[in-house]
Amino acid sequence: MTCIKFTELLLFLLLKKVSSQEPETVLRENGTSVVMGYCFGADYIVVYRSAPDGEQLLGNSSKKNLPNTPPADLQGRILMNEDENLLGMHIIELTELDSGIYRRECWQNHTVAKNHTEQLFVCKEEISPEEIHMNNEGGTEIRCNSASVGLEGNFVRWYQELHPDYKSTLLLDSSVSLEPVIKEMQGFVEARENGALLVLHKTVLQNFPQYYCVVLKGKTCLSFQNIYLPDRSESKEVFVSKGERVVLNCTGNGEHLQWETPLGQINNSSPSNNQMYISAGREPASFSLIIPVISDKHSGTYSCIAPLFEIEYSLFLCPQNTLLKKVACKGENVSLECSPGLDNHKRVQWYRRVQQETYEIIGDTNDESVIIPNDLKDRVKLSDSGLLTIFGLDIKDERMYKCVVINEFVDNLNTEDYNDEDMNEDDFSDEEHSNDIASFVKHPRSSDLSILASVVMTGTTGVSTDAIFQVLTPGPDPE
């Protein structure tokens, strides 16, 4: 095992070295445009193109009072972006003759702060991109789907993008050999069908999530295609209160998975403690982060980092939840009011519990793109004021629902928003009152009773209100 890990590390370092030595490959379709990189925070940018008799000056943004005179074939097709914080040069309406090597210099304080070289290929056709699908062993086969593959005189080049820089580097050139350019990759990459098909070992996929195949005839680029692993990165918000137990879900290969937390780095070999730990779930590939008891120091960002994806959780610490109950009959409609009298500056989100410590979002007043769960489609409505209505109640709707109110324009938490006058002592039992839990029951044939709660979340501090709906099947009326 140690030997294998050492080989993977060596492979990664070798490819990093090659990537830094070679010009970055840029692929574009005929008729499109390209930006010759950007200079961030530089004083000015200078761009050159390689030619048989030396480099040709294409543009110099420092000569603001003098016109740039690029070569005749580029006149009228070069645009300079002169934003003082983002300098760049665009070439529009690309042709095959624009293929070549370009170099840009970023100048700052009369010194070249950055020197970058790119090799541009302008191809006749861009093939539609395709996703990579891994097999059970974690490897895959990828194919170059161009109709030009296999024709006489044509050959295939494969490029890969190295994480985390994502710079294209040459992987294989079928006109030279069907072996990878780097000898150390032999055994991890196998070319078949004259280079049209690559068989990739899982070790390679852990470091190179994106590939390009390019079909050439001589120096002419006929086509290129992007073949990539789908981006599984996610970003989620979690609203919790002190004393709660929290589970942050993540699925992946535990051997190459780690968590970045406000309290440091954790992996599956880290010892368990009272702060947090990784626990394998019911599924073999589940490595959830468990926080047994939430305290002030747990608020912040948590990232589950794996070779092929990253899941980021933003954990907001809220005051103690208020538990509110409603009872309604099957088939009825029920409305939940998160907080009376909300103004337009506040944002309301609604969640429902799917597992013991897991909630899924079912509505957001500021985001219409929230995906409604299939069983709630056409049965749930969220008003601009944050009122959540569920129509045609079913037994499956009996569960915990949580609302969160976010005030993005207020800096301080306003505890005065809680209106104690609206709450009657008769609404509390002794046990519930001692735990700051309010229980409101809507009987099947009683008048509506609004849920009384007022919540505000500001910055990285939030308040959430939970509501339990107990859906009952209608029985006979009491005498």
Disulfide bonds with the S-S distance in Angstrom:
Cys39-Cys106 1.93
Cys123-Cys221 1.91
Cys144-Cys213 2.17
Cys250-Cys304 1.84
Cys338-Cys403 1.94
